Amino acid sequence: MKWNKKYQYPLSMRKVIDSLRHYEVGSWTLPSVTTVLGQTKDQQFLKDWRARIGDLEADKIVNAAAQRGTAMHTYLEKYLDNTGYKDMTELGQTAEKMAQEVIKQGLRMQLQEIWGSEVTLYYPGLYAGSTDVVGVYNDEPSIIDFKQSNKPKQEAWIGDYYMQIAAYAMAHDYVHGTAITQGVILMCTPDLKFQKFVINGAKLRQEKHNFLRRLDEYYELKHDEKEKANIDTKELEKAFKQ
């Protein structure tokens, strides 16, 4: 695993608008990929879950998962840049064990080259986000995302994760002239169940189309912003039908 800083990634600033995450990149204020997906997602399952267990318990679970995920990401980020990280809290110790499992099973022998970690990716005028790693994974130019999960996931449950990867791949390809061929999701639960999901080929192309449809839905909801961007996402879809 080596660093190769072959691309110049832009500086950005996160900004919350109407309680939704955005990125300021250059002269643009762009919705995050997670904002686009969150605003166009069917929320009925989450509403039913909250109704079943109550808002107090739901908030407790969500907040604990978010804190654990942040700690795990921090440990992995410091591992990649060789600076090291230690959090002696109970949550931090759990997150460290999860991160070590991701390293052992998902990174150590497979991540060959790092182009960037926690870098901003954006599609001019449309969206932005921050990816955990971009580089070469098992000989393929890849977007790699780390996820914590309270329990193992079935592939049918992670469609939004795939679309997030696809969105980052499109942004990197457009701005940096690359051809990202693979997305990798490395996931671990607090009881150290590790999962790896890989997306490439026709499946990656399909998820690009899926994200573009969700992006179009988002800008239909935010019509003024779509007019300001002055970009027709239908034209983007045509480009990926090649």
Phi and psi in degrees as GROMACS dihedral restraints (atoms count N, CA, C in turn):
[ dihedral_restraints ]
;  ai    aj    ak    al  type     phi  dphi    fc
    3     4     5     6     1  -135.3    20    10
    4     5     6     7     1   157.5    20    10
    6     7     8     9     1   -90.2    20    10
    7     8     9    10     1   139.0    20    10
    9    10    11    12     1  -140.1    20    10
   10    11    12    13     1    93.9    20    10
   12    13    14    15     1   -83.1    20    10
   13    14    15    16     1    68.0    20    10
   15    16    17    18     1   -84.5    20    10
   16    17    18    19     1   -12.1    20    10
   18    19    20    21     1  -123.1    20    10
   19    20    21    22     1   145.9    20    10
   21    22    23    24     1   -96.6    20    10
   22    23    24    25     1   106.4    20    10
   24    25    26    27     1   -88.4    20    10
   25    26    27    28     1   142.7    20    10
   27    28    29    30     1   -76.4    20    10
   28    29    30    31     1   154.5    20    10
   30    31    32    33     1   -75.8    20    10
   31    32    33    34     1   150.5    20    10
   33    34    35    36     1  -150.2    20    10
   34    35    36    37     1   165.8    20    10
   36    37    38    39     1  -133.0    20    10
   37    38    39    40     1   130.6    20    10
   39    40    41    42     1   -77.6    20    10
   40    41    42    43     1   141.8    20    10
   42    43    44    45     1  -142.3    20    10
   43    44    45    46     1   135.9    20    10
   45    46    47    48     1   -99.2    20    10
   46    47    48    49     1   121.9    20    10
   48    49    50    51     1  -123.4    20    10
   49    50    51    52     1   121.6    20    10
   51    52    53    54     1    52.6    20    10
   52    53    54    55     1    42.0    20    10
   54    55    56    57     1    68.5    20    10
   55    56    57    58     1    13.7    20    10
   57    58    59    60     1  -117.9    20    10
   58    59    60    61     1   139.3    20    10
   60    61    62    63     1   -73.7    20    10
   61    62    63    64     1   132.9    20    10
   63    64    65    66     1  -131.7    20    10
   64    65    66    67     1   165.7    20    10
   66    67    68    69     1  -123.8    20    10
   67    68    69    70     1   134.7    20    10
   69    70    71    72     1   -94.5    20    10
   70    71    72    73     1   113.0    20    10
   72    73    74    75     1  -126.7    20    10
   73    74    75    76     1   113.9    20    10
   75    76    77    78     1    58.3    20    10
   76    77    78    79     1  -126.9    20    10
   78    79    80    81     1   -91.2    20    10
   79    80    81    82     1     0.1    20    10
   81    82    83    84     1   -98.1    20    10
   82    83    84    85     1   144.8    20    10
   84    85    86    87     1  -113.9    20    10
   85    86    87    88     1   110.0    20    10
   87    88    89    90     1  -116.9    20    10
   88    89    90    91     1   141.7    20    10
   90    91    92    93     1   -67.6    20    10
   91    92    93    94     1   145.0    20    10
   93    94    95    96     1   -71.7    20    10
   94    95    96    97     1   158.1    20    10
   96    97    98    99     1   -58.4    20    10
   97    98    99   100     1   -40.9    20    10
   99   100   101   102     1   -66.8    20    10
  100   101   102   103     1   -32.3    20    10
  102   103   104   105     1   -65.9    20    10
  103   104   105   106     1   -46.1    20    10
  105   106   107   108     1   -57.7    20    10
  106   107   108   109     1   -48.0    20    10
  108   109   110   111     1   -68.5    20    10
  109   110   111   112     1   -40.7    20    10
  111   112   113   114     1   -65.1    20    10
  112   113   114   115     1   -37.3    20    10
  114   115   116   117     1   -77.2    20    10
  115   116   117   118     1   -15.4    20    10
  117   118   119   120     1  -115.6    20    10
  118   119   120   121     1    11.7    20    10
  120   121   122   123     1   -90.2    20    10
  121   122   123   124     1   145.2    20    10
  123   124   125   126     1   -71.5    20    10
  124   125   126   127     1   113.3    20    10
  126   127   128   129     1   -93.4    20    10
  127   128   129   130     1     5.5    20    10
  129   130   131   132     1   -61.3    20    10
  130   131   132   133     1   -39.4    20    10
  132   133   134   135     1   -60.1    20    10
  133   134   135   136     1   -44.3    20    10
  135   136   137   138     1   -66.9    20    10
  136   137   138   139     1   -37.7    20    10
  138   139   140   141     1   -63.9    20    10
  139   140   141   142     1   -42.5    20    10
  141   142   143   144     1   -64.9    20    10
  142   143   144   145     1   -40.0    20    10
  144   145   146   147     1   -63.6    20    10
  145   146   147   148     1   -43.8    20    10
  147   148   149   150     1   -65.3    20    10
  148   149   150   151     1   -39.2    20    10
  150   151   152   153     1   -65.0    20    10
  151   152   153   154     1   -33.1    20    10
  153   154   155   156     1   -74.0    20    10
  154   155   156   157     1   -41.2    20    10
  156   157   158   159     1  -106.4    20    10
  157   158   159   160     1   -10.3    20    10
  159   160   161   162     1    93.3    20    10
  160   161   162   163     1   147.2    20    10
  162   163   164   165     1   -62.8    20    10
  163   164   165   166     1   -37.7    20    10
  165   166   167   168     1   -62.0    20    10
  166   167   168   169     1   -49.0    20    10
  168   169   170   171     1   -68.0    20    10
  169   170   171   172     1   -38.2    20    10
  171   172   173   174     1   -62.6    20    10
  172   173   174   175     1   -44.7    20    10
  174   175   176   177     1   -62.2    20    10
  175   176   177   178     1   -38.6    20    10
  177   178   179   180     1   -61.7    20    10
  178   179   180   181     1   -45.2    20    10
  180   181   182   183     1   -66.1    20    10
  181   182   183   184     1   -45.4    20    10
  183   184   185   186     1   -63.6    20    10
  184   185   186   187     1   -44.8    20    10
  186   187   188   189     1   -66.7    20    10
  187   188   189   190     1   -40.6    20    10
  189   190   191   192     1   -63.6    20    10
  190   191   192   193     1   -42.4    20    10
  192   193   194   195     1   -63.9    20    10
  193   194   195   196     1   -41.0    20    10
  195   196   197   198     1   -64.2    20    10
  196   197   198   199     1   -43.3    20    10
  198   199   200   201     1   -65.9    20    10
  199   200   201   202     1   -41.0    20    10
  201   202   203   204     1   -65.2    20    10
  202   203   204   205     1   -42.2    20    10
  204   205   206   207     1   -63.0    20    10
  205   206   207   208     1   -41.5    20    10
  207   208   209   210     1   -62.2    20    10
  208   209   210   211     1   -44.3    20    10
  210   211   212   213     1   -64.1    20    10
  211   212   213   214     1   -41.0    20    10
  213   214   215   216     1   -64.2    20    10
  214   215   216   217     1   -44.2    20    10
  216   217   218   219     1   -61.9    20    10
  217   218   219   220     1   -41.3    20    10
  219   220   221   222     1   -62.1    20    10
  220   221   222   223     1   -44.0    20    10
  222   223   224   225     1   -60.8    20    10
  223   224   225   226     1   -44.3    20    10
  225   226   227   228     1   -68.0    20    10
  226   227   228   229     1   -39.2    20    10
  228   229   230   231     1   -61.7    20    10
  229   230   231   232     1   -43.5    20    10
  231   232   233   234     1   -69.9    20    10
  232   233   234   235     1   -32.0    20    10
  234   235   236   237     1   -63.2    20    10
  235   236   237   238     1   -43.3    20    10
  237   238   239   240     1   -67.5    20    10
  238   239   240   241     1   -35.5    20    10
  240   241   242   243     1   -95.8    20    10
  241   242   243   244     1    10.0    20    10
  243   244   245   246     1    61.8    20    10
  244   245   246   247     1    31.7    20    10
  246   247   248   249     1  -102.3    20    10
  247   248   249   250     1   -20.9    20    10
  249   250   251   252     1    78.4    20    10
  250   251   252   253     1   155.2    20    10
  252   253   254   255     1  -158.8    20    10
  253   254   255   256     1   139.9    20    10
  255   256   257   258     1  -141.6    20    10
  256   257   258   259     1   130.1    20    10
  258   259   260   261     1  -130.2    20    10
  259   260   261   262     1   110.4    20    10
  261   262   263   264     1   -86.9    20    10
  262   263   264   265     1     2.1    20    10
  264   265   266   267     1   -68.8    20    10
  265   266   267   268     1   163.9    20    10
  267   268   269   270     1   -59.7    20    10
  268   269   270   271     1   -43.7    20    10
  270   271   272   273     1   -63.4    20    10
  271   272   273   274     1   -42.2    20    10
  273   274   275   276     1   -63.9    20    10
  274   275   276   277     1   -38.0    20    10
  276   277   278   279     1   -66.9    20    10
  277   278   279   280     1   -39.6    20    10
  279   280   281   282     1   -63.1    20    10
  280   281   282   283     1   -45.6    20    10
  282   283   284   285     1   -62.8    20    10
  283   284   285   286     1   -37.1    20    10
  285   286   287   288     1   -64.2    20    10
  286   287   288   289     1   -43.0    20    10
  288   289   290   291     1   -62.9    20    10
  289   290   291   292     1   -39.6    20    10
  291   292   293   294     1   -63.5    20    10
  292   293   294   295     1   -45.1    20    10
  294   295   296   297     1   -62.6    20    10
  295   296   297   298     1   -40.3    20    10
  297   298   299   300     1   -63.2    20    10
  298   299   300   301     1   -34.6    20    10
  300   301   302   303     1   -67.6    20    10
  301   302   303   304     1   -40.2    20    10
  303   304   305   306     1   -62.5    20    10
  304   305   306   307     1   -43.0    20    10
  306   307   308   309     1   -62.5    20    10
  307   308   309   310     1   -49.1    20    10
  309   310   311   312     1   -64.5    20    10
  310   311   312   313     1   -44.6    20    10
  312   313   314   315     1   -96.8    20    10
  313   314   315   316     1   -20.6    20    10
  315   316   317   318     1  -121.2    20    10
  316   317   318   319     1   -14.3    20    10
  318   319   320   321     1  -122.7    20    10
  319   320   321   322     1   -45.9    20    10
  321   322   323   324     1   -54.8    20    10
  322   323   324   325     1   -44.1    20    10
  324   325   326   327     1  -102.9    20    10
  325   326   327   328     1    -2.1    20    10
  327   328   329   330     1  -117.9    20    10
  328   329   330   331     1   -30.3    20    10
  330   331   332   333     1   -84.9    20    10
  331   332   333   334     1   107.1    20    10
  333   334   335   336     1   -91.6    20    10
  334   335   336   337     1   -33.5    20    10
  336   337   338   339     1  -147.4    20    10
  337   338   339   340     1   136.2    20    10
  339   340   341   342     1  -111.4    20    10
  340   341   342   343     1   121.7    20    10
  342   343   344   345     1   -91.3    20    10
  343   344   345   346     1   -31.0    20    10
  345   346   347   348     1  -168.7    20    10
  346   347   348   349     1   152.2    20    10
  348   349   350   351     1  -133.6    20    10
  349   350   351   352     1   131.3    20    10
  351   352   353   354     1    54.9    20    10
  352   353   354   355     1    48.0    20    10
  354   355   356   357     1  -104.6    20    10
  355   356   357   358     1   151.4    20    10
  357   358   359   360     1   -80.5    20    10
  358   359   360   361     1   130.2    20    10
  360   361   362   363     1  -120.0    20    10
  361   362   363   364     1   141.6    20    10
  363   364   365   366     1  -149.3    20    10
  364   365   366   367     1   149.8    20    10
  366   367   368   369     1  -107.3    20    10
  367   368   369   370     1   114.8    20    10
  369   370   371   372     1   -49.0    20    10
  370   371   372   373     1   126.3    20    10
  372   373   374   375     1    82.4    20    10
  373   374   375   376     1    -7.4    20    10
  375   376   377   378     1  -120.4    20    10
  376   377   378   379     1   -56.7    20    10
  378   379   380   381     1  -159.6    20    10
  379   380   381   382     1   168.1    20    10
  381   382   383   384     1  -150.8    20    10
  382   383   384   385     1   171.1    20    10
  384   385   386   387     1  -177.3    20    10
  385   386   387   388     1  -179.8    20    10
  387   388   389   390     1  -127.7    20    10
  388   389   390   391     1   121.4    20    10
  390   391   392   393     1   -98.2    20    10
  391   392   393   394     1   149.4    20    10
  393   394   395   396     1   -68.3    20    10
  394   395   396   397     1   -47.1    20    10
  396   397   398   399     1  -148.4    20    10
  397   398   399   400     1   142.0    20    10
  399   400   401   402     1  -131.0    20    10
  400   401   402   403     1   134.0    20    10
  402   403   404   405     1   173.3    20    10
  403   404   405   406     1  -148.8    20    10
  405   406   407   408     1  -111.7    20    10
  406   407   408   409     1   120.8    20    10
  408   409   410   411     1  -124.9    20    10
  409   410   411   412     1   119.1    20    10
  411   412   413   414     1    49.4    20    10
  412   413   414   415     1    47.2    20    10
  414   415   416   417     1    72.3    20    10
  415   416   417   418     1     7.5    20    10
  417   418   419   420     1  -118.5    20    10
  418   419   420   421     1   134.0    20    10
  420   421   422   423     1   -59.8    20    10
  421   422   423   424     1   124.3    20    10
  423   424   425   426     1  -140.7    20    10
  424   425   426   427     1   152.5    20    10
  426   427   428   429     1  -101.1    20    10
  427   428   429   430     1   128.5    20    10
  429   430   431   432     1  -120.5    20    10
  430   431   432   433     1   130.6    20    10
  432   433   434   435     1  -123.6    20    10
  433   434   435   436     1   138.3    20    10
  435   436   437   438     1   -99.4    20    10
  436   437   438   439     1   135.9    20    10
  438   439   440   441     1  -134.0    20    10
  439   440   441   442     1   138.8    20    10
  441   442   443   444     1  -100.4    20    10
  442   443   444   445     1   149.1    20    10
  444   445   446   447     1  -141.9    20    10
  445   446   447   448     1   143.4    20    10
  447   448   449   450     1   -70.0    20    10
  448   449   450   451     1   -24.7    20    10
  450   451   452   453     1  -152.1    20    10
  451   452   453   454     1   160.8    20    10
  453   454   455   456     1   -57.1    20    10
  454   455   456   457     1   147.4    20    10
  456   457   458   459     1  -106.7    20    10
  457   458   459   460     1   145.7    20    10
  459   460   461   462     1   -88.1    20    10
  460   461   462   463     1   149.9    20    10
  462   463   464   465     1   -59.3    20    10
  463   464   465   466     1   -32.4    20    10
  465   466   467   468     1   -63.4    20    10
  466   467   468   469     1   -17.8    20    10
  468   469   470   471     1   -90.3    20    10
  469   470   471   472     1    -7.8    20    10
  471   472   473   474     1  -114.4    20    10
  472   473   474   475     1    31.4    20    10
  474   475   476   477     1   -57.5    20    10
  475   476   477   478     1   -40.0    20    10
  477   478   479   480     1   -66.5    20    10
  478   479   480   481     1   -33.6    20    10
  480   481   482   483     1   -63.6    20    10
  481   482   483   484     1   -42.0    20    10
  483   484   485   486     1   -63.6    20    10
  484   485   486   487     1   -42.7    20    10
  486   487   488   489     1   -65.9    20    10
  487   488   489   490     1   -34.4    20    10
  489   490   491   492     1   -62.2    20    10
  490   491   492   493     1   -46.8    20    10
  492   493   494   495     1   -58.1    20    10
  493   494   495   496     1   -46.2    20    10
  495   496   497   498     1   -61.5    20    10
  496   497   498   499     1   -41.1    20    10
  498   499   500   501     1   -62.5    20    10
  499   500   501   502     1   -43.6    20    10
  501   502   503   504     1   -65.2    20    10
  502   503   504   505     1   -38.9    20    10
  504   505   506   507     1   -62.5    20    10
  505   506   507   508     1   -45.2    20    10
  507   508   509   510     1   -61.2    20    10
  508   509   510   511     1   -42.1    20    10
  510   511   512   513     1   -65.2    20    10
  511   512   513   514     1   -44.9    20    10
  513   514   515   516     1   -63.7    20    10
  514   515   516   517     1   -44.4    20    10
  516   517   518   519     1   -60.8    20    10
  517   518   519   520     1   -43.2    20    10
  519   520   521   522     1   -67.9    20    10
  520   521   522   523     1   -47.3    20    10
  522   523   524   525     1   -78.7    20    10
  523   524   525   526     1   -37.5    20    10
  525   526   527   528     1  -108.0    20    10
  526   527   528   529     1     0.9    20    10
  528   529   530   531     1    68.7    20    10
  529   530   531   532     1    30.3    20    10
  531   532   533   534     1   -95.8    20    10
  532   533   534   535     1  -178.7    20    10
  534   535   536   537     1  -136.9    20    10
  535   536   537   538     1    79.5    20    10
  537   538   539   540     1   -65.8    20    10
  538   539   540   541     1   124.2    20    10
  540   541   542   543     1  -108.2    20    10
  541   542   543   544     1    -5.0    20    10
  543   544   545   546     1  -151.5    20    10
  544   545   546   547     1   144.1    20    10
  546   547   548   549     1  -120.7    20    10
  547   548   549   550     1   140.7    20    10
  549   550   551   552     1  -131.3    20    10
  550   551   552   553     1   127.7    20    10
  552   553   554   555     1  -112.9    20    10
  553   554   555   556     1   121.5    20    10
  555   556   557   558     1  -111.3    20    10
  556   557   558   559     1   118.8    20    10
  558   559   560   561     1  -127.8    20    10
  559   560   561   562     1   144.1    20    10
  561   562   563   564     1  -144.7    20    10
  562   563   564   565     1   146.5    20    10
  564   565   566   567     1  -100.8    20    10
  565   566   567   568     1   163.7    20    10
  567   568   569   570     1   -59.1    20    10
  568   569   570   571     1   -26.9    20    10
  570   571   572   573     1   -93.4    20    10
  571   572   573   574     1    21.8    20    10
  573   574   575   576     1    66.2    20    10
  574   575   576   577     1    34.9    20    10
  576   577   578   579     1   -87.2    20    10
  577   578   579   580     1   113.8    20    10
  579   580   581   582     1   -97.1    20    10
  580   581   582   583     1   139.9    20    10
  582   583   584   585     1  -135.9    20    10
  583   584   585   586     1   145.0    20    10
  585   586   587   588     1  -126.4    20    10
  586   587   588   589     1   129.9    20    10
  588   589   590   591     1  -119.8    20    10
  589   590   591   592     1   130.2    20    10
  591   592   593   594     1  -120.6    20    10
  592   593   594   595     1   135.5    20    10
  594   595   596   597     1  -128.8    20    10
  595   596   597   598     1   130.6    20    10
  597   598   599   600     1  -156.9    20    10
  598   599   600   601     1  -176.9    20    10
  600   601   602   603     1    53.2    20    10
  601   602   603   604     1  -135.1    20    10
  603   604   605   606     1   -62.6    20    10
  604   605   606   607     1   -33.7    20    10
  606   607   608   609     1   -66.1    20    10
  607   608   609   610     1   -41.8    20    10
  609   610   611   612     1   -64.0    20    10
  610   611   612   613     1   -42.0    20    10
  612   613   614   615     1   -61.4    20    10
  613   614   615   616     1   -41.3    20    10
  615   616   617   618     1   -63.6    20    10
  616   617   618   619     1   -39.7    20    10
  618   619   620   621     1   -70.3    20    10
  619   620   621   622     1   -26.8    20    10
  621   622   623   624     1   -63.6    20    10
  622   623   624   625     1   -45.8    20    10
  624   625   626   627     1   -61.1    20    10
  625   626   627   628     1   -43.0    20    10
  627   628   629   630     1   -60.9    20    10
  628   629   630   631     1   -43.5    20    10
  630   631   632   633     1   -65.6    20    10
  631   632   633   634     1   -41.3    20    10
  633   634   635   636     1   -62.2    20    10
  634   635   636   637     1   -34.2    20    10
  636   637   638   639     1   -66.1    20    10
  637   638   639   640     1   -41.5    20    10
  639   640   641   642     1   -66.9    20    10
  640   641   642   643     1   -36.0    20    10
  642   643   644   645     1   -63.5    20    10
  643   644   645   646     1   -41.6    20    10
  645   646   647   648     1   -63.4    20    10
  646   647   648   649     1   -41.7    20    10
  648   649   650   651     1   -59.9    20    10
  649   650   651   652     1   -42.9    20    10
  651   652   653   654     1   -60.6    20    10
  652   653   654   655     1   -46.5    20    10
  654   655   656   657     1   -74.4    20    10
  655   656   657   658     1   -20.5    20    10
  657   658   659   660     1   -67.3    20    10
  658   659   660   661     1   -37.5    20    10
  660   661   662   663     1   -70.1    20    10
  661   662   663   664     1   -30.5    20    10
  663   664   665   666     1  -115.0    20    10
  664   665   666   667     1    61.5    20    10
  666   667   668   669     1   -55.8    20    10
  667   668   669   670     1   -39.7    20    10
  669   670   671   672     1   -63.0    20    10
  670   671   672   673     1   -40.4    20    10
  672   673   674   675     1   -66.4    20    10
  673   674   675   676     1   -36.3    20    10
  675   676   677   678     1   -64.7    20    10
  676   677   678   679     1   -42.2    20    10
  678   679   680   681     1   -63.6    20    10
  679   680   681   682     1   -38.6    20    10
  681   682   683   684     1   -64.7    20    10
  682   683   684   685     1   -41.7    20    10
  684   685   686   687     1   -64.2    20    10
  685   686   687   688     1   -34.3    20    10
  687   688   689   690     1    56.6    20    10
  688   689   690   691     1    39.4    20    10
  690   691   692   693     1  -128.2    20    10
  691   692   693   694     1   131.1    20    10
  693   694   695   696     1   -92.7    20    10
  694   695   696   697     1   112.1    20    10
  696   697   698   699     1   -67.0    20    10
  697   698   699   700     1   -18.7    20    10
  699   700   701   702     1   -62.9    20    10
  700   701   702   703     1   -35.8    20    10
  702   703   704   705     1   -65.3    20    10
  703   704   705   706     1   -35.5    20    10
  705   706   707   708     1   -64.4    20    10
  706   707   708   709     1   -41.4    20    10
  708   709   710   711     1   -58.1    20    10
  709   710   711   712     1   -41.7    20    10
  711   712   713   714     1   -60.3    20    10
  712   713   714   715     1   -36.2    20    10
  714   715   716   717     1   -64.2    20    10
  715   716   717   718     1   -27.7    20    10
  717   718   719   720     1   -98.6    20    10
  718   719   720   721     1    10.0    20    10
  720   721   722   723     1   -93.0    20    10
  721   722   723   724     1     3.5    20    10
